Amino acid sequence: MAEAAPVYDVAIVGLGPTGATLANLLGAAGRSVLVIEKEEGIFPLPRAIHFDGEVLRIFQAAGLREQVLAISRPGTQGMHFVNGAGETMLIRGGSAALGPHGCANNYYFHQPQLEAVLREGLARFPQVRVLLRHELTAVAQDAEAATLSYRSAEDGTVHRARARYVVGCDGARSPIRQHIGSPMVDLGLRQPWLVFDVVLQQPVDLPDHTVQHCDPRRPMTYCNVVGARRRWEIMVLPDDDREAMVQPEALWKLVAPWVRPEQARLERAAIYTFHSVIAEGWRQGRLFLAGDACHQTPPFLGQGMCAGIRDASNLAWKLDAVLAGRAPQALLDTYESERKPHVRALIELAVRLGNIIQTTDPALAAERDARFRAGQPEVFELPPQLLGEGAFDPEAPGLAGRPFPQPRLQDGRLLDDLLGRRSAVIGRADALRAAAPATAQRWQRCDAIVIDRPDPQIDAWLQAHDARAVILRPDRYIVGVARSGPDLDRISQYLPVAP
């Protein structure tokens, strides 16, 4: 008789940053997880180099804040868009000050170091099983679970496992997406760039901030990464010989105005095509997509990895709530509807910035420069972190569906360390007593933490928004704000509770 396949709460295909973050969040929630990864080790060369404050907050939720801070640096200087004449046209601000997430707004890092932190984090959870050098060969689902078949690269044997849910964090060529049949919609940018990474061997006078060189003769990006690491991204022009372009002699000529071969060690040079695509259909039954499997963005905002980690955070608490029986299956339908609009807004902004950067027609570049020259350099920020339609009050525009700030409390803790990965109802005692008994019961059923003596900083936030109470989801997005007892009753209905 064949041995029964083991059954997991969630199976994750792919152990890049998105998959590893999701596995950490689910592991911290006590969920049994199987991770299938076809490669043996961490890809040793740099890829993603930036994450934002909300992403650090997600790492904090996974219990890895200090470990991540130890291998990253805050992006204090921002990003400058400079034309061919050296004039600054556009600035994305940077700051070392604490932002709304209880940390700096931007960080730079070396991806192999981050992936090592995430993988080491998984060792905390005995119920999380990681299979390296195993490749998914088939997946099928039924009313109870999904069945995965996967092959060992070591001996070629094929194994089977069952999982209540499967998440494909398996990259741009995602086999899970291919199985689901989700089409990719192109949002208009497809351009090859040369990515050139070096490690400085001696001090070099280079900017601390990121520079987008919007020079029509050869658009480039320069990044101060972390430590001695520096990156240039160089647009590939139609007449370029791509094979010759990645040879050391040609590479050093391209960056000769800034660095010489004796000053830095070449770590990587490769040509990539920057894409702007988003999938239609991030879920089919028990199968989900996350990260590059369902969206890819040009790197001009440094948001590709960030978007995948936001996917992991949104999906983790919903899977946990459904698996625990605290929420209905329908909650999982809000994953794509909430995440997709923000991802699309990020991609569209990256495409718009790409159009500014990638202008190679001298006449169009001159028109662009004249428009910017007519005023001061514009300072821009990312699109607001606003969810699409989902599990929050749609009648509170401007607040509901956005992240709640994370202050440091009077006792020294950050807010999320007090709340944990639970829903939260926060307000003064008299405000919370105004809720109906059935509402209080609903809070209990969804395992919400109820705080009736809010910290002064939270109390000040409530007063500033003319609110008596606020309800937060486990991912720290605002469900709604209440100004009366009936308000609190109505808003609490958006806390998902199983029937």
C-alpha positions as CSV (number, residue, x, y, z in Angstrom):
1,M,0.0,0.0,0.0
2,A,1.4,3.4,-1.0
3,E,2.4,5.7,1.8
4,A,0.0,8.6,2.3
5,A,1.3,12.0,1.1
6,P,2.0,14.4,4.0
7,V,-0.5,17.2,4.3
8,Y,0.5,20.8,4.9
9,D,-1.4,24.0,5.5
10,V,0.4,25.8,2.7
11,A,2.9,24.8,0.1
12,I,5.1,27.6,-1.4
13,V,6.8,27.1,-4.7
14,G,10.0,29.3,-4.8
15,L,12.3,30.5,-2.0
16,G,13.2,34.0,-3.3
17,P,12.4,37.0,-1.1
18,T,8.6,36.7,-1.6
19,G,8.4,33.0,-0.9
20,A,10.8,33.2,2.1
21,T,8.9,36.1,3.6
22,L,5.6,34.3,3.2
23,A,7.1,31.2,4.8
24,N,8.4,33.2,7.7
25,L,5.0,34.9,8.3
26,L,3.1,31.6,8.1
27,G,5.7,29.9,10.3
28,A,5.3,32.6,12.9
29,A,1.6,32.0,12.8
30,G,2.2,28.3,13.6
31,R,1.2,27.1,10.1
32,S,2.7,23.9,8.6
33,V,4.5,24.9,5.4
34,L,6.3,23.0,2.6
35,V,8.7,25.1,0.5
36,I,9.9,23.7,-2.8
37,E,12.9,25.4,-4.4
38,K,14.7,24.0,-7.5
39,E,18.1,25.7,-6.8
40,E,20.5,24.5,-4.2
41,G,21.6,27.7,-2.7
42,I,21.1,31.5,-2.7
43,F,22.0,33.2,-6.0
44,P,25.3,34.8,-5.0
45,L,25.2,38.0,-7.1
46,P,23.3,41.2,-6.5
47,R,19.8,41.7,-7.9
48,A,17.2,43.8,-5.9
49,I,18.9,46.5,-3.9
50,H,16.0,48.6,-2.4
51,F,13.1,48.2,0.0
52,D,10.8,50.7,1.7
53,G,9.6,51.3,5.2
54,E,6.5,49.2,4.9
55,V,8.6,46.3,3.8
56,L,10.8,46.6,6.9
57,R,7.6,46.7,8.9
58,I,6.6,43.3,7.3
59,F,10.1,41.9,8.2
60,Q,9.4,43.1,11.7
61,A,6.1,41.2,11.7
62,A,8.1,38.1,10.8
63,G,10.4,38.7,13.8
64,L,13.4,39.8,11.7
65,R,13.6,43.5,12.0
66,E,16.9,43.8,13.8
67,Q,18.5,41.1,11.5
68,V,17.4,43.0,8.4
69,L,18.6,46.3,9.8
70,A,22.0,44.8,10.4
71,I,22.6,44.2,6.7
72,S,20.9,47.3,5.2
73,R,21.3,51.1,5.3
74,P,18.7,53.8,5.3
75,G,18.3,55.7,2.0
76,T,18.9,59.2,3.4
77,Q,19.7,61.0,0.2
78,G,16.9,60.1,-2.2
79,M,17.0,59.9,-6.0
80,H,17.8,62.7,-8.4
81,F,16.8,62.8,-12.1
82,V,19.5,64.8,-13.9
83,N,19.5,65.8,-17.6
84,G,22.4,65.7,-20.1
85,A,23.4,69.2,-19.0
86,G,23.7,68.1,-15.4
87,E,20.5,69.9,-14.3
88,T,18.3,68.3,-11.6
89,M,14.8,67.9,-13.0
90,L,13.0,65.7,-10.5
91,I,13.8,64.5,-6.9
92,R,12.4,61.6,-4.9
93,G,13.1,62.7,-1.3
94,G,15.1,60.7,1.2
95,S,15.4,61.0,5.0
96,A,17.0,59.3,8.0
97,A,14.0,60.4,10.1
98,L,11.5,57.8,11.3
99,G,8.6,57.6,8.8
100,P,5.1,56.4,9.4
101,H,6.1,52.8,9.7
102,G,8.4,53.4,12.6
103,C,11.6,53.3,10.5
104,A,13.2,55.2,7.6
105,N,11.2,55.3,4.4
106,N,13.8,53.6,2.2
107,Y,16.7,51.1,2.6
108,Y,19.4,49.7,0.4
109,F,20.8,46.2,0.8
110,H,22.6,43.3,-0.9
111,Q,20.1,40.6,-1.9
112,P,22.1,37.5,-1.1
113,Q,22.5,38.8,2.5
114,L,18.8,39.5,2.8
115,E,17.9,36.1,1.5
116,A,20.3,34.5,4.0
117,V,18.5,36.3,6.8
118,L,15.1,35.1,5.6
119,R,16.3,31.5,5.2
120,E,17.9,31.5,8.7
121,G,14.6,32.8,10.0
122,L,12.9,29.7,8.8
123,A,15.0,27.6,11.0
124,R,13.0,28.9,14.0
125,F,9.9,26.9,12.8
126,P,10.1,23.1,13.0
127,Q,6.8,22.9,11.1
128,V,8.3,24.6,8.1
129,R,10.0,22.1,5.8
130,V,12.3,23.5,3.0
131,L,13.2,21.2,0.1
132,L,16.1,22.6,-1.9
133,R,17.0,21.1,-5.3
134,H,13.5,19.9,-5.8
135,E,11.4,21.0,-8.8
136,L,7.6,21.0,-9.1
137,T,6.5,18.6,-11.8
138,A,2.7,18.7,-11.4
139,V,-0.1,20.2,-9.3
140,A,-3.8,19.3,-9.1
141,Q,-6.5,20.4,-6.8
142,D,-9.7,18.9,-5.4
143,A,-12.4,20.0,-2.9
144,E,-10.1,19.4,0.1
145,A,-6.6,20.3,-1.0
146,A,-4.0,20.4,-3.7
147,T,-1.6,17.6,-4.6
148,L,1.9,18.5,-5.6
149,S,4.4,16.3,-7.4
150,Y,8.1,17.3,-7.2
151,R,11.3,15.7,-8.4
152,S,14.6,15.6,-6.4
153,A,17.6,16.8,-8.4
154,E,19.8,14.5,-6.4
155,D,18.4,11.1,-7.4
156,G,15.5,11.9,-9.7
157,T,12.8,10.5,-7.4
158,V,9.4,12.0,-7.6
159,H,7.5,12.7,-4.3
160,R,4.0,13.9,-3.5
161,A,2.5,16.1,-0.9
162,R,-0.8,17.6,-0.2
163,A,-1.5,21.2,0.9
164,R,-4.7,23.1,1.7
165,Y,-3.3,26.0,-0.3
166,V,-0.4,26.5,-2.8
167,V,1.3,29.8,-3.5
168,G,3.4,30.2,-6.6
169,C,6.3,32.5,-5.7
170,D,8.1,31.0,-8.6
171,G,9.2,33.9,-10.7
172,A,8.5,35.5,-14.0
173,R,8.2,32.1,-15.8
174,S,6.0,30.8,-13.0
175,P,4.9,27.1,-13.6
176,I,2.0,27.8,-11.2
177,R,0.8,30.7,-13.4
178,Q,1.1,28.5,-16.5
179,H,-1.0,25.9,-14.8
180,I,-3.6,28.4,-13.8
181,G,-3.6,30.0,-17.3
182,S,-3.5,33.6,-16.1
183,P,-2.6,35.9,-19.0
184,M,-0.1,38.7,-18.5
185,V,-1.1,42.2,-19.6
186,D,1.7,44.4,-20.9
187,L,1.7,47.9,-19.6
188,G,4.0,49.4,-22.2
189,L,7.6,49.2,-21.3
190,R,10.0,46.5,-22.6
191,Q,13.6,47.7,-22.8
192,P,17.0,46.0,-22.4
193,W,19.5,47.5,-19.9
194,L,23.0,46.5,-18.9
195,V,23.3,46.0,-15.1
196,F,26.9,46.6,-13.9
197,D,27.8,45.9,-10.2
198,V,31.1,46.7,-8.6
199,V,32.7,46.6,-5.2
200,L,34.9,49.7,-4.5
201,Q,38.5,48.8,-3.6
202,Q,39.4,52.4,-2.6
203,P,37.6,55.6,-1.8
204,V,36.0,57.2,-4.9
205,D,34.2,60.5,-5.0
206,L,30.7,59.3,-5.9
207,P,27.3,60.7,-4.9
208,D,25.6,59.2,-1.8
209,H,22.2,59.5,-3.5
210,T,20.8,57.6,-6.5
211,V,21.2,59.4,-9.9
212,Q,19.1,58.9,-12.9
213,H,21.2,60.2,-15.8
214,C,18.5,61.3,-18.3
215,D,21.1,61.9,-21.0
216,P,19.7,61.1,-24.5
217,R,23.1,60.1,-25.6
218,R,23.1,57.2,-23.1
219,P,20.6,57.0,-20.3
220,M,22.0,55.5,-17.1
221,T,21.2,55.0,-13.4
222,Y,23.8,55.1,-10.6
223,C,23.1,53.6,-7.2
224,N,25.0,53.7,-3.9
225,V,24.0,50.3,-2.6
226,V,25.4,49.3,0.7
227,G,29.0,49.3,2.0
228,A,31.4,49.5,-0.9
229,R,28.9,48.2,-3.4
230,R,27.9,50.5,-6.3
231,R,25.7,49.8,-9.3
232,W,25.3,51.3,-12.8
233,E,22.3,50.4,-15.0
234,I,23.0,51.4,-18.6
235,M,20.4,51.5,-21.3
236,V,21.2,49.3,-24.3
237,L,20.8,51.3,-27.5
238,P,19.6,49.8,-30.9
239,D,23.1,49.8,-32.4
240,D,24.9,48.3,-29.5
241,D,26.7,45.0,-29.8
242,R,25.3,43.2,-26.7
243,E,28.0,40.5,-26.7
244,A,30.8,43.1,-26.8
245,M,29.0,45.4,-24.4
246,V,29.4,43.0,-21.4
247,Q,33.2,42.6,-22.0
248,P,35.3,44.3,-19.3
249,E,37.0,46.8,-21.7
250,A,33.7,48.1,-22.9
251,L,32.2,48.1,-19.5
252,W,34.9,50.3,-17.9
253,K,34.7,52.7,-20.8
254,L,30.9,53.2,-20.1
255,V,31.5,54.2,-16.5
256,A,34.9,55.9,-17.1
257,P,33.6,59.4,-15.9
258,W,33.0,58.0,-12.4
259,V,35.2,55.0,-11.7
260,R,38.3,53.3,-13.0
261,P,39.2,49.6,-13.1
262,E,41.9,49.9,-10.5
263,Q,39.4,51.5,-8.1
264,A,36.7,48.8,-8.1
265,R,36.2,45.1,-8.6
266,L,33.7,44.0,-11.2
267,E,31.1,41.7,-9.5
268,R,28.5,41.3,-12.2
269,A,27.6,42.5,-15.7
270,A,24.5,41.3,-17.4
271,I,21.8,42.5,-19.8
272,Y,18.2,42.3,-18.7
273,T,15.0,43.3,-20.4
274,F,12.9,45.5,-18.1
275,H,9.2,44.5,-18.3
276,S,6.0,46.1,-17.1
277,V,3.4,43.3,-16.9
278,I,0.6,42.3,-14.6
279,A,-1.4,39.0,-14.5
280,E,-5.1,38.7,-14.8
281,G,-6.1,36.2,-12.2
282,W,-4.0,35.7,-9.1
283,R,-6.0,32.9,-7.8
284,Q,-7.6,29.7,-9.0
285,G,-9.3,27.8,-6.2
286,R,-6.5,26.7,-3.9
287,L,-3.7,28.0,-6.1
288,F,-2.3,31.6,-5.7
289,L,0.3,33.7,-7.3
290,A,2.6,36.2,-5.6
291,G,5.6,38.4,-6.6
292,D,7.1,38.2,-10.0
293,A,4.8,35.3,-10.9
294,C,1.9,37.9,-11.2
295,H,3.6,41.2,-11.8
296,Q,6.9,42.7,-13.0
297,T,7.9,46.3,-12.9
298,P,10.8,48.3,-14.3
299,P,13.3,49.1,-11.6
300,F,13.1,52.9,-11.7
301,L,11.2,53.0,-8.4
302,G,13.0,50.1,-6.7
303,Q,9.6,48.5,-6.0
304,G,9.7,45.1,-7.7
305,M,10.7,43.1,-4.6
306,C,8.7,45.4,-2.4
307,A,5.5,44.5,-4.3
308,G,6.1,40.8,-3.8
309,I,6.7,41.2,-0.1
310,R,3.5,43.2,0.2
311,D,1.7,40.3,-1.6
312,A,3.1,37.9,1.0
313,S,1.9,40.1,3.9
314,N,-1.6,40.5,2.5
315,L,-1.9,36.8,1.8
316,A,-0.3,35.4,5.0
317,W,-2.9,36.8,7.5
318,K,-5.8,35.8,5.3
319,L,-4.6,32.2,4.8
320,D,-4.0,32.0,8.5
321,A,-7.5,33.3,9.4
322,V,-9.2,30.9,7.0
323,L,-7.1,27.9,8.0
324,A,-7.8,28.7,11.7
325,G,-11.6,28.8,11.0
326,R,-11.8,32.5,12.0
327,A,-12.7,33.8,8.6
328,P,-14.7,32.5,5.6
329,Q,-13.1,31.3,2.4
330,A,-14.4,34.4,0.7
331,L,-11.7,36.5,2.4
332,L,-9.2,35.0,0.0
333,D,-11.1,36.6,-2.9
334,T,-9.9,40.0,-1.6
335,Y,-6.2,39.2,-2.2
336,E,-6.1,40.2,-5.8
337,S,-8.8,42.9,-5.6
338,E,-6.8,44.7,-2.8
339,R,-3.3,44.3,-4.1
340,K,-3.6,44.6,-7.8
341,P,-4.6,48.3,-8.0
342,H,-1.6,49.4,-6.0
343,V,0.8,47.2,-8.0
344,R,-0.6,48.6,-11.2
345,A,-0.2,52.2,-9.9
346,L,3.4,51.5,-9.1
347,I,4.1,49.9,-12.5
348,E,2.4,52.8,-14.3
349,L,4.5,55.4,-12.3
350,A,7.7,53.4,-13.1
351,V,6.7,53.4,-16.8
352,R,6.2,57.1,-16.7
353,L,9.6,57.7,-15.0
354,G,11.1,55.3,-17.5
355,N,9.8,57.4,-20.3
356,I,11.5,60.4,-18.8
357,I,14.8,58.5,-18.3
358,Q,14.8,56.6,-21.6
359,T,14.3,59.5,-23.9
360,T,17.0,59.2,-26.6
361,D,15.6,61.6,-29.2
362,P,17.6,64.9,-28.7
363,A,14.7,67.1,-29.7
364,L,12.3,65.3,-27.3
365,A,14.9,65.5,-24.5
366,A,15.2,69.3,-25.1
367,E,11.5,69.7,-24.9
368,R,11.4,67.6,-21.7
369,D,14.3,69.7,-20.2
370,A,12.5,72.9,-21.0
371,R,9.4,71.9,-19.2
372,F,11.3,71.0,-16.1
373,R,13.5,74.1,-16.4
374,A,10.4,76.3,-16.3
375,G,9.9,75.5,-12.6
376,Q,11.8,74.2,-9.6
377,P,12.7,70.4,-9.5
378,E,9.5,68.5,-8.7
379,V,9.6,66.3,-5.7
380,F,7.6,63.1,-6.0
381,E,6.7,60.2,-3.8
382,L,5.3,56.8,-4.4
383,P,1.6,56.3,-5.0
384,P,-0.3,56.2,-1.6
385,Q,-0.4,52.7,-0.1
386,L,-4.1,52.3,-0.8
387,L,-5.8,48.9,-1.2
388,G,-8.3,48.1,-3.8
389,E,-11.8,46.9,-2.9
390,G,-11.6,44.4,0.0
391,A,-11.9,43.8,3.7
392,F,-12.3,47.4,5.0
393,D,-14.9,50.1,5.2
394,P,-15.4,51.7,1.8
395,E,-17.2,54.7,3.4
396,A,-14.0,56.2,5.0
397,P,-12.0,57.5,2.0
398,G,-8.5,58.7,2.9
399,L,-8.2,56.5,6.0
400,A,-9.6,53.0,5.5
401,G,-7.5,50.7,3.3
402,R,-4.3,52.6,4.2
403,P,-1.6,51.5,6.7
404,F,-1.9,52.8,10.2
405,P,1.2,54.5,11.5
406,Q,3.5,52.7,13.8
407,P,4.7,55.0,16.7
408,R,7.1,54.0,19.4
409,L,5.0,53.8,22.6
410,Q,5.7,55.2,26.0
411,D,7.0,51.8,27.2
412,G,9.6,51.8,24.4
413,R,7.9,49.2,22.2
414,L,6.9,49.8,18.6
415,L,3.1,49.5,18.2
416,D,3.2,46.3,16.1
417,D,5.2,44.5,18.9
418,L,2.3,45.2,21.2
419,L,-0.4,44.2,18.8
420,G,1.2,41.1,17.2
421,R,-0.3,39.7,14.0
422,R,-3.9,40.1,15.2
423,S,-6.7,42.5,14.4
424,A,-6.9,45.4,16.8
425,V,-9.7,47.5,18.2
426,I,-8.3,50.7,19.8
427,G,-10.3,53.5,21.5
428,R,-11.1,55.0,24.8
429,A,-13.1,52.8,27.2
430,D,-16.3,54.9,26.9
431,A,-16.1,54.7,23.1
432,L,-15.7,50.9,23.1
433,R,-18.5,50.5,25.6
434,A,-20.9,52.2,23.1
435,A,-20.6,49.2,20.8
436,A,-23.4,46.6,20.8
437,P,-22.8,43.3,22.6
438,A,-22.8,41.4,19.3
439,T,-20.0,43.6,18.1
440,A,-17.9,42.8,21.2
441,Q,-18.6,39.1,20.5
442,R,-17.4,39.6,16.9
443,W,-14.1,41.0,18.2
444,Q,-13.6,37.9,20.2
445,R,-14.5,35.6,17.4
446,C,-11.8,37.1,15.1
447,D,-9.3,37.1,17.9
448,A,-8.9,40.9,18.0
449,I,-6.8,42.6,20.7
450,V,-8.9,45.3,22.3
451,I,-7.2,48.3,23.8
452,D,-9.3,50.7,25.8
453,R,-6.5,52.9,27.1
454,P,-4.6,53.9,24.0
455,D,-1.0,55.2,24.2
456,P,-0.9,59.1,24.0
457,Q,0.5,59.0,20.4
458,I,-2.5,56.9,19.3
459,D,-4.9,59.0,21.2
460,A,-3.4,62.1,19.5
461,W,-4.0,60.3,16.1
462,L,-7.6,59.7,17.0
463,Q,-8.2,63.3,18.0
464,A,-6.5,64.6,14.9
465,H,-8.9,62.5,12.8
466,D,-12.0,63.3,14.9
467,A,-12.3,59.6,15.7
468,R,-13.3,57.8,18.9
469,A,-11.9,54.4,17.8
470,V,-10.0,52.7,15.0
471,I,-10.0,49.1,13.9
472,L,-6.9,47.6,12.3
473,R,-6.3,44.3,10.4
474,P,-3.4,42.0,11.2
475,D,-1.4,43.5,8.4
476,R,-1.9,46.9,10.1
477,Y,-4.2,48.4,7.4
478,I,-7.1,50.4,8.7
479,V,-10.5,48.7,8.6
480,G,-12.2,51.9,9.5
481,V,-12.6,54.7,12.1
482,A,-15.6,55.2,14.3
483,R,-17.1,58.4,15.6
484,S,-20.0,56.8,17.4
485,G,-21.3,53.5,18.8
486,P,-23.3,52.7,15.6
487,D,-20.2,53.6,13.6
488,L,-18.2,51.0,15.5
489,D,-20.9,48.4,15.0
490,R,-21.0,49.0,11.3
491,I,-17.2,49.0,10.8
492,S,-16.8,45.9,12.8
493,Q,-18.8,44.0,10.2
494,Y,-15.8,44.3,7.9
495,L,-13.7,42.2,10.3
496,P,-13.9,38.8,8.6
497,V,-15.6,36.2,10.8
498,A,-16.5,32.6,9.9
499,P,-20.2,32.0,9.8
